[in-house]
Amino acid sequence: MKKFKKLLLASLAFATLIGGVASFHQVAQADSNPSSVAAIKKRGTLRVAVFGDLKPYGWVDKDGKRTGFDVEIARQFAKDLGVKPKFVQVNANNRVDALSSDKVDVVLANFTVTDERKQVVDFGKPYMKV
């Protein structure tokens, strides 16, 4: 059975916009899972993978500030959890690696569901169809 970081995504589900998030299959117990809600709250940060150059979803503006639709969703998720967002810039090729190496808790970066990816990544419901 897939271990879906259920606690994280259940907590994120009450955010204004739902889905489009991806998380890594985690076999570990929730108390030892670095992406569990308890671990995120203890750490005080939600580590979110985002793109840095894909308008209007996620990019760095001329003042060096992260902005975009995915970035705003991440900020709301973090706010709902009572933590701060920590953004990790990814590209299309390293999104899965960022999840599997526990560098991020969740990916909010234009992520198409494929059968191959389903083997290692748990996907939330899409919040946007492009």
Buried (B, 14 or more C-beta within 10 A) or exposed (E): EEBBBBBBBEBBBEBEEBBBBBBBBBEEEBEEBBBBBEBBBEBEBBBBBBBBEBEEBBBBEEEEEBBBBBBBBBBBBBEBBEBEBBBBBBEEEBBBEBBBEBBBBBBBBBBEEEEEBEEEBBBBEBBEEE
